[in-house]
Amino acid sequence: MLFTFQDRNKERWLKSKARHSTKLRGHRMEKSWKRLDAQGWEQSLKCIECGMESIIDLQPLPNGVDISGEAIALNCPVRW
């Protein structure tokens, strides 16, 4: 399945929100996102300091979430 224009906008928005949330938690995240699946629907970003991840999912299951991960939920233990 190919990305549509709406998928690209959603991807940018989710990445922006994930970066903002991790920054508020004191994390220093990597520059580039790593794809977790072949299509790129799930992508992750890792904290340089502690290794916690932030994950975005462009097509979550009905009971799933768009943005998740330890870096979203927890403060960076190295920088706080």
C-alpha positions in Angstrom: 0.0 0.0 0.0 1.4 3.4 -0.9 1.4 6.6 1.1 -1.2 9.1 0.2 -1.0 12.9 0.7 -3.0 12.6 3.9 -0.7 9.9 5.2 2.3 12.1 4.7 0.7 15.0 6.6 -0.2 12.6 9.4 3.3 11.3 9.4 4.8 14.8 9.7 2.3 15.7 12.4 3.0 12.6 14.5 6.8 13.0 14.2 6.5 16.6 15.3 4.3 15.7 18.3 6.6 12.8 19.3 9.7 14.9 19.1 8.1 17.7 21.2 6.9 15.2 23.8 10.3 13.6 24.2 12.0 17.0 24.4 9.7 17.9 27.3 10.8 14.7 29.0 14.5 15.7 28.7 15.5 13.3 25.9 18.0 14.1 23.2 16.7 12.1 20.2 18.5 10.9 17.1 18.1 12.9 13.9 16.6 10.2 11.6 13.6 7.8 12.1 14.1 4.1 11.7 11.4 2.0 9.9 10.2 -0.9 11.9 8.3 -2.6 9.1 8.8 -2.8 5.3 6.0 -0.3 4.4 7.2 2.3 6.9 3.9 2.5 8.8 5.7 2.1 12.1 8.8 4.2 12.8 11.0 4.7 15.8 13.4 7.2 17.2 16.0 6.5 20.0 17.3 8.8 22.7 21.1 9.3 22.4 21.6 9.5 26.1 19.5 6.6 27.6 18.4 4.5 24.6 14.6 4.8 25.3 12.5 4.8 22.1 9.6 6.8 20.7 7.4 5.0 18.2 4.8 6.3 15.8 2.2 4.1 14.0 0.4 5.5 11.0 -2.1 2.7 10.9 -2.7 1.6 14.5 -5.1 -1.2 15.3 -8.6 -0.1 16.5 -7.4 -0.3 20.2 -3.9 1.0 19.4 -2.3 4.4 19.8 -0.5 6.6 17.2 2.4 7.6 19.4 4.0 5.4 22.1 7.2 4.3 23.7 9.3 4.7 26.9 10.7 8.1 25.8 7.1 9.4 25.5 6.1 8.1 29.0 9.2 8.5 31.1 11.8 11.2 31.8 15.3 10.7 30.6 17.2 9.2 33.6 20.6 10.5 32.4 19.6 14.2 31.9 17.1 14.7 34.8 
